[in-house]
Amino acid sequence: MKLFSRLTEGLSRTRDGLMSRLSQLFQPGAARRLDDVLEDLEEILIQADVGPAMSAELVAEIRRAAGPDRTIASVADLSGLLARGIAALSAAPQPPSPGAGREPPAKPRVTFLVGVNGAGKTTTAAKLAARMTARGERGLLAAADTFRAAAIDQLEVWAQRVGVDLIRHQDGSDPSAVVFDALKAATARQSDFVIVDTAGRLHTKTPLMKELEKIYRIAGREVEGAPHESLLVIDATTGQNGIAQAREFLKAGRITGLVLTKLDGTAKGGVAIGVARALGIPLRYIGVGEAVEDLLEFSLPDYVEGLLAPRPAA
């Protein structure tokens, strides 16, 4: 299956809900004033979890670009205006990605996965490892979410499935010790990459952000410049609430990119349109299914095309 087909299939719930609501704005052969349509459009975008601020920006951009006296008669016309509005806003200057363009001075390249429990960090770690392995790279997974036995066991199953080694300790072990051992092993084996699955919360009195800062320090001490990438994983089904949770992780700093998972499981996948703008961090990957191949590099043009594709005729 081609990547775009995976994307459109994964967005089907969001697309069907969005296009169904847009189609209700028009009667056959009856044009409407654009200003009247835009009032309804803003509400529809908010329902799709685009977010109030981004929805208002989109509506304002469409109004500015289309002119004051525009009329509109079809979903296709409105979809075209919406796509151009999204493109215009995404073309605006964006905050630079922390560490953008930085390549590790030596192997291994170290990637951290951070975020709340249940966001999909563990499966994302494995899928990233599978992508790298498919490119001919060799590496390790590190099970640093030591306070959830289920996470360690799940990552072990995934590691076997995608053909990479796993570094793990006993349940409840010090996460920093896992990271230390993983980086030592990767250096000794001349591995190309290490992907670290971190905890989303701790069953101790230690604040999570302090624990993350500790493993950042350990990584930087063992491998120059590590972590070279730190990806914040957000569950798309939580929508704007997920963005609010993500802001807490941004306080710890060092986040270089976002991963938006479970887009196939929600009708509110519009969150992908504004999440990078809301957080000031680029959206790197999206998850649109359970299979290894369903972690896709994010392309806003492809996403918008998949989101606004016409509904097939009944």
BAFI-33947 format. One record per residue (C-alpha): residue number from 1; x, y, z. Coordinates in steps of 0.2 Angstrom, whole numbers, padded with zeros to 4 digits. Layout:
BAFI-33947
atom i->NUM; xx->X; yy->Y; zz->Z
...
END
This chain:
BAFI-33947
atom i->1; xx->0000; yy->0000; zz->0000
atom i->2; xx->0007; yy->0017; zz->-0005
atom i->3; xx->0011; yy->0029; zz->0009
atom i->4; xx->-0003; yy->0042; zz->0003
atom i->5; xx->-0015; yy->0028; zz->0004
atom i->6; xx->-0010; yy->0024; zz->0022
atom i->7; xx->-0012; yy->0042; zz->0026
atom i->8; xx->-0030; yy->0044; zz->0018
atom i->9; xx->-0036; yy->0028; zz->0026
atom i->10; xx->-0029; yy->0033; zz->0043
atom i->11; xx->-0038; yy->0050; zz->0041
atom i->12; xx->-0055; yy->0043; zz->0036
atom i->13; xx->-0064; yy->0046; zz->0052
atom i->14; xx->-0059; yy->0064; zz->0053
atom i->15; xx->-0062; yy->0067; zz->0034
atom i->16; xx->-0079; yy->0059; zz->0034
atom i->17; xx->-0084; yy->0069; zz->0049
atom i->18; xx->-0077; yy->0085; zz->0042
atom i->19; xx->-0084; yy->0083; zz->0025
atom i->20; xx->-0101; yy->0078; zz->0031
atom i->21; xx->-0102; yy->0094; zz->0041
atom i->22; xx->-0096; yy->0105; zz->0027
atom i->23; xx->-0109; yy->0097; zz->0015
atom i->24; xx->-0123; yy->0103; zz->0027
atom i->25; xx->-0118; yy->0121; zz->0024
atom i->26; xx->-0125; yy->0121; zz->0006
atom i->27; xx->-0141; yy->0118; zz->-0004
atom i->28; xx->-0139; yy->0112; zz->-0022
atom i->29; xx->-0139; yy->0128; zz->-0034
atom i->30; xx->-0139; yy->0140; zz->-0019
atom i->31; xx->-0124; yy->0151; zz->-0017
atom i->32; xx->-0120; yy->0159; zz->0000
atom i->33; xx->-0111; yy->0174; zz->0006
atom i->34; xx->-0093; yy->0169; zz->0011
atom i->35; xx->-0095; yy->0178; zz->0028
atom i->36; xx->-0110; yy->0168; zz->0032
atom i->37; xx->-0101; yy->0152; zz->0028
atom i->38; xx->-0086; yy->0156; zz->0038
atom i->39; xx->-0095; yy->0158; zz->0054
atom i->40; xx->-0101; yy->0140; zz->0052
atom i->41; xx->-0084; yy->0135; zz->0046
atom i->42; xx->-0075; yy->0141; zz->0062
atom i->43; xx->-0087; yy->0131; zz->0073
atom i->44; xx->-0084; yy->0115; zz->0062
atom i->45; xx->-0065; yy->0117; zz->0063
atom i->46; xx->-0066; yy->0119; zz->0082
atom i->47; xx->-0077; yy->0103; zz->0082
atom i->48; xx->-0063; yy->0094; zz->0072
atom i->49; xx->-0051; yy->0099; zz->0086
atom i->50; xx->-0041; yy->0112; zz->0075
atom i->51; xx->-0041; yy->0123; zz->0090
atom i->52; xx->-0050; yy->0139; zz->0093
atom i->53; xx->-0035; yy->0150; zz->0090
atom i->54; xx->-0030; yy->0141; zz->0074
atom i->55; xx->-0048; yy->0140; zz->0068
atom i->56; xx->-0050; yy->0159; zz->0070
atom i->57; xx->-0033; yy->0162; zz->0061
atom i->58; xx->-0039; yy->0151; zz->0046
atom i->59; xx->-0055; yy->0160; zz->0045
atom i->60; xx->-0047; yy->0177; zz->0045
atom i->61; xx->-0035; yy->0171; zz->0032
atom i->62; xx->-0048; yy->0164; zz->0020
atom i->63; xx->-0058; yy->0180; zz->0022
atom i->64; xx->-0043; yy->0191; zz->0018
atom i->65; xx->-0038; yy->0181; zz->0003
atom i->66; xx->-0055; yy->0179; zz->-0004
atom i->67; xx->-0061; yy->0197; zz->-0003
atom i->68; xx->-0077; yy->0205; zz->0005
atom i->69; xx->-0090; yy->0201; zz->-0008
atom i->70; xx->-0086; yy->0183; zz->-0012
atom i->71; xx->-0100; yy->0170; zz->-0013
atom i->72; xx->-0098; yy->0151; zz->-0012
atom i->73; xx->-0109; yy->0137; zz->-0018
atom i->74; xx->-0101; yy->0121; zz->-0015
atom i->75; xx->-0090; yy->0110; zz->-0003
atom i->76; xx->-0077; yy->0109; zz->-0016
atom i->77; xx->-0075; yy->0128; zz->-0017
atom i->78; xx->-0074; yy->0129; zz->0002
atom i->79; xx->-0062; yy->0115; zz->0003
atom i->80; xx->-0050; yy->0124; zz->-0009
atom i->81; xx->-0051; yy->0140; zz->0001
atom i->82; xx->-0047; yy->0131; zz->0017
atom i->83; xx->-0033; yy->0121; zz->0009
atom i->84; xx->-0025; yy->0138; zz->0003
atom i->85; xx->-0028; yy->0146; zz->0020
atom i->86; xx->-0019; yy->0132; zz->0029
atom i->87; xx->-0005; yy->0133; zz->0016
atom i->88; xx->-0003; yy->0152; zz->0019
atom i->89; xx->-0002; yy->0150; zz->0038
atom i->90; xx->0010; yy->0136; zz->0037
atom i->91; xx->0021; yy->0147; zz->0025
atom i->92; xx->0023; yy->0160; zz->0039
atom i->93; xx->0039; yy->0161; zz->0048
atom i->94; xx->0040; yy->0147; zz->0061
atom i->95; xx->0051; yy->0145; zz->0077
atom i->96; xx->0067; yy->0135; zz->0072
atom i->97; xx->0067; yy->0117; zz->0078
atom i->98; xx->0079; yy->0116; zz->0093
atom i->99; xx->0095; yy->0108; zz->0087
atom i->100; xx->0089; yy->0109; zz->0069
atom i->101; xx->0103; yy->0103; zz->0057
atom i->102; xx->0113; yy->0096; zz->0071
atom i->103; xx->0121; yy->0080; zz->0067
atom i->104; xx->0129; yy->0069; zz->0080
atom i->105; xx->0148; yy->0070; zz->0079
atom i->106; xx->0149; yy->0051; zz->0081
atom i->107; xx->0139; yy->0036; zz->0082
atom i->108; xx->0126; yy->0031; zz->0090
atom i->109; xx->0113; yy->0044; zz->0086
atom i->110; xx->0102; yy->0045; zz->0102
atom i->111; xx->0083; yy->0048; zz->0101
atom i->112; xx->0072; yy->0050; zz->0117
atom i->113; xx->0053; yy->0047; zz->0116
atom i->114; xx->0044; yy->0057; zz->0130
atom i->115; xx->0026; yy->0061; zz->0134
atom i->116; xx->0012; yy->0055; zz->0146
atom i->117; xx->0008; yy->0037; zz->0148
atom i->118; xx->-0004; yy->0030; zz->0135
atom i->119; xx->0002; yy->0042; zz->0121
atom i->120; xx->0010; yy->0029; zz->0111
atom i->121; xx->0029; yy->0031; zz->0116
atom i->122; xx->0033; yy->0013; zz->0116
atom i->123; xx->0025; yy->0008; zz->0100
atom i->124; xx->0033; yy->0024; zz->0092
atom i->125; xx->0050; yy->0019; zz->0098
atom i->126; xx->0049; yy->0002; zz->0090
atom i->127; xx->0042; yy->0009; zz->0074
atom i->128; xx->0056; yy->0022; zz->0073
atom i->129; xx->0068; yy->0008; zz->0075
atom i->130; xx->0060; yy->-0002; zz->0061
atom i->131; xx->0062; yy->0013; zz->0050
atom i->132; xx->0080; yy->0014; zz->0054
atom i->133; xx->0083; yy->-0004; zz->0052
atom i->134; xx->0075; yy->-0004; zz->0035
atom i->135; xx->0088; yy->0009; zz->0030
atom i->136; xx->0101; yy->-0004; zz->0034
atom i->137; xx->0106; yy->0004; zz->0051
atom i->138; xx->0109; yy->-0006; zz->0067
atom i->139; xx->0104; yy->-0001; zz->0084
atom i->140; xx->0096; yy->-0003; zz->0101
atom i->141; xx->0080; yy->0000; zz->0110
atom i->142; xx->0082; yy->0006; zz->0128
atom i->143; xx->0067; yy->0002; zz->0140
atom i->144; xx->0069; yy->0017; zz->0152
atom i->145; xx->0051; yy->0017; zz->0157
atom i->146; xx->0055; yy->0005; zz->0171
atom i->147; xx->0040; yy->0009; zz->0182
atom i->148; xx->0028; yy->0001; zz->0170
atom i->149; xx->0032; yy->-0018; zz->0168
atom i->150; xx->0019; yy->-0018; zz->0154
atom i->151; xx->0029; yy->-0005; zz->0144
atom i->152; xx->0045; yy->-0016; zz->0146
atom i->153; xx->0037; yy->-0032; zz->0141
atom i->154; xx->0028; yy->-0023; zz->0126
atom i->155; xx->0045; yy->-0015; zz->0120
atom i->156; xx->0053; yy->-0032; zz->0121
atom i->157; xx->0040; yy->-0040; zz->0110
atom i->158; xx->0042; yy->-0026; zz->0098
atom i->159; xx->0061; yy->-0027; zz->0098
atom i->160; xx->0060; yy->-0045; zz->0093
atom i->161; xx->0047; yy->-0041; zz->0080
atom i->162; xx->0058; yy->-0027; zz->0071
atom i->163; xx->0074; yy->-0036; zz->0074
atom i->164; xx->0084; yy->-0025; zz->0086
atom i->165; xx->0092; yy->-0028; zz->0103
atom i->166; xx->0084; yy->-0022; zz->0119
atom i->167; xx->0092; yy->-0016; zz->0134
atom i->168; xx->0081; yy->-0018; zz->0150
atom i->169; xx->0083; yy->-0019; zz->0169
atom i->170; xx->0071; yy->-0026; zz->0182
atom i->171; xx->0055; yy->-0017; zz->0185
atom i->172; xx->0057; yy->-0002; zz->0196
atom i->173; xx->0075; yy->0001; zz->0192
atom i->174; xx->0084; yy->0018; zz->0190
atom i->175; xx->0079; yy->0024; zz->0172
atom i->176; xx->0096; yy->0032; zz->0171
atom i->177; xx->0105; yy->0016; zz->0174
atom i->178; xx->0096; yy->0008; zz->0159
atom i->179; xx->0101; yy->0023; zz->0148
atom i->180; xx->0119; yy->0022; zz->0154
atom i->181; xx->0120; yy->0003; zz->0150
atom i->182; xx->0111; yy->0006; zz->0133
atom i->183; xx->0124; yy->0019; zz->0127
atom i->184; xx->0138; yy->0009; zz->0133
atom i->185; xx->0132; yy->-0006; zz->0124
atom i->186; xx->0129; yy->0004; zz->0108
atom i->187; xx->0146; yy->0012; zz->0108
atom i->188; xx->0154; yy->-0005; zz->0111
atom i->189; xx->0144; yy->-0013; zz->0097
atom i->190; xx->0147; yy->0002; zz->0085
atom i->191; xx->0128; yy->0004; zz->0084
atom i->192; xx->0120; yy->0017; zz->0072
atom i->193; xx->0106; yy->0022; zz->0084
atom i->194; xx->0099; yy->0021; zz->0101
atom i->195; xx->0080; yy->0024; zz->0104
atom i->196; xx->0075; yy->0027; zz->0122
atom i->197; xx->0057; yy->0024; zz->0128
atom i->198; xx->0055; yy->0035; zz->0144
atom i->199; xx->0042; yy->0036; zz->0158
atom i->200; xx->0026; yy->0046; zz->0157
atom i->201; xx->0025; yy->0046; zz->0176
atom i->202; xx->0034; yy->0039; zz->0190
atom i->203; xx->0029; yy->0029; zz->0205
atom i->204; xx->0041; yy->0038; zz->0216
atom i->205; xx->0042; yy->0055; zz->0225
atom i->206; xx->0054; yy->0060; zz->0211
atom i->207; xx->0046; yy->0073; zz->0200
atom i->208; xx->0046; yy->0067; zz->0182
atom i->209; xx->0054; yy->0082; zz->0174
atom i->210; xx->0069; yy->0080; zz->0186
atom i->211; xx->0071; yy->0062; zz->0181
atom i->212; xx->0070; yy->0067; zz->0163
atom i->213; xx->0084; yy->0080; zz->0166
atom i->214; xx->0094; yy->0067; zz->0175
atom i->215; xx->0094; yy->0055; zz->0160
atom i->216; xx->0097; yy->0069; zz->0148
atom i->217; xx->0113; yy->0073; zz->0158
atom i->218; xx->0118; yy->0054; zz->0158
atom i->219; xx->0116; yy->0053; zz->0139
atom i->220; xx->0126; yy->0069; zz->0136
atom i->221; xx->0140; yy->0062; zz->0147
atom i->222; xx->0141; yy->0046; zz->0138
atom i->223; xx->0138; yy->0051; zz->0120
atom i->224; xx->0143; yy->0069; zz->0114
atom i->225; xx->0128; yy->0079; zz->0110
atom i->226; xx->0116; yy->0066; zz->0116
atom i->227; xx->0101; yy->0066; zz->0115
atom i->228; xx->0102; yy->0071; zz->0097
atom i->229; xx->0084; yy->0071; zz->0095
atom i->230; xx->0070; yy->0071; zz->0108
atom i->231; xx->0052; yy->0068; zz->0102
atom i->232; xx->0037; yy->0073; zz->0111
atom i->233; xx->0023; yy->0060; zz->0108
atom i->234; xx->0005; yy->0066; zz->0109
atom i->235; xx->-0011; yy->0055; zz->0108
atom i->236; xx->-0022; yy->0063; zz->0094
atom i->237; xx->-0038; yy->0056; zz->0102
atom i->238; xx->-0035; yy->0068; zz->0117
atom i->239; xx->-0034; yy->0083; zz->0105
atom i->240; xx->-0032; yy->0100; zz->0113
atom i->241; xx->-0030; yy->0092; zz->0130
atom i->242; xx->-0015; yy->0083; zz->0123
atom i->243; xx->-0008; yy->0099; zz->0118
atom i->244; xx->-0010; yy->0106; zz->0136
atom i->245; xx->-0001; yy->0091; zz->0143
atom i->246; xx->0013; yy->0093; zz->0131
atom i->247; xx->0017; yy->0110; zz->0137
atom i->248; xx->0022; yy->0103; zz->0153
atom i->249; xx->0035; yy->0093; zz->0144
atom i->250; xx->0041; yy->0108; zz->0135
atom i->251; xx->0046; yy->0116; zz->0151
atom i->252; xx->0060; yy->0103; zz->0153
atom i->253; xx->0067; yy->0109; zz->0136
atom i->254; xx->0076; yy->0100; zz->0123
atom i->255; xx->0061; yy->0094; zz->0113
atom i->256; xx->0066; yy->0094; zz->0095
atom i->257; xx->0050; yy->0087; zz->0087
atom i->258; xx->0033; yy->0081; zz->0089
atom i->259; xx->0024; yy->0064; zz->0085
atom i->260; xx->0005; yy->0063; zz->0084
atom i->261; xx->-0001; yy->0046; zz->0086
atom i->262; xx->-0018; yy->0037; zz->0084
atom i->263; xx->-0025; yy->0048; zz->0071
atom i->264; xx->-0034; yy->0033; zz->0064
atom i->265; xx->-0044; yy->0032; zz->0080
atom i->266; xx->-0052; yy->0049; zz->0081
atom i->267; xx->-0064; yy->0060; zz->0071
atom i->268; xx->-0054; yy->0075; zz->0078
atom i->269; xx->-0038; yy->0073; zz->0068
atom i->270; xx->-0039; yy->0092; zz->0064
atom i->271; xx->-0027; yy->0094; zz->0079
atom i->272; xx->-0012; yy->0090; zz->0067
atom i->273; xx->-0016; yy->0106; zz->0058
atom i->274; xx->-0011; yy->0118; zz->0072
atom i->275; xx->-0001; yy->0107; zz->0084
atom i->276; xx->0016; yy->0113; zz->0078
atom i->277; xx->0011; yy->0131; zz->0078
atom i->278; xx->0003; yy->0130; zz->0095
atom i->279; xx->0019; yy->0122; zz->0103
atom i->280; xx->0032; yy->0130; zz->0092
atom i->281; xx->0040; yy->0113; zz->0088
atom i->282; xx->0039; yy->0104; zz->0071
atom i->283; xx->0028; yy->0089; zz->0069
atom i->284; xx->0039; yy->0076; zz->0063
atom i->285; xx->0029; yy->0060; zz->0062
atom i->286; xx->0011; yy->0054; zz->0063
atom i->287; xx->0004; yy->0037; zz->0067
atom i->288; xx->-0011; yy->0031; zz->0057
atom i->289; xx->-0013; yy->0013; zz->0062
atom i->290; xx->-0005; yy->-0001; zz->0072
atom i->291; xx->0006; yy->-0008; zz->0058
atom i->292; xx->0025; yy->-0004; zz->0058
atom i->293; xx->0022; yy->0005; zz->0042
atom i->294; xx->0009; yy->0016; zz->0049
atom i->295; xx->0021; yy->0028; zz->0057
atom i->296; xx->0023; yy->0041; zz->0043
atom i->297; xx->0034; yy->0057; zz->0041
atom i->298; xx->0022; yy->0072; zz->0042
atom i->299; xx->0019; yy->0082; zz->0026
atom i->300; xx->0007; yy->0096; zz->0028
atom i->301; xx->0002; yy->0096; zz->0010
atom i->302; xx->-0001; yy->0078; zz->0009
atom i->303; xx->-0011; yy->0079; zz->0026
atom i->304; xx->-0022; yy->0093; zz->0019
atom i->305; xx->-0025; yy->0083; zz->0003
atom i->306; xx->-0030; yy->0068; zz->0013
atom i->307; xx->-0041; yy->0077; zz->0025
atom i->308; xx->-0050; yy->0087; zz->0012
atom i->309; xx->-0052; yy->0073; zz->-0002
atom i->310; xx->-0070; yy->0072; zz->-0008
atom i->311; xx->-0081; yy->0059; zz->-0001
atom i->312; xx->-0085; yy->0045; zz->-0013
atom i->313; xx->-0102; yy->0045; zz->-0021
atom i->314; xx->-0114; yy->0034; zz->-0012
END
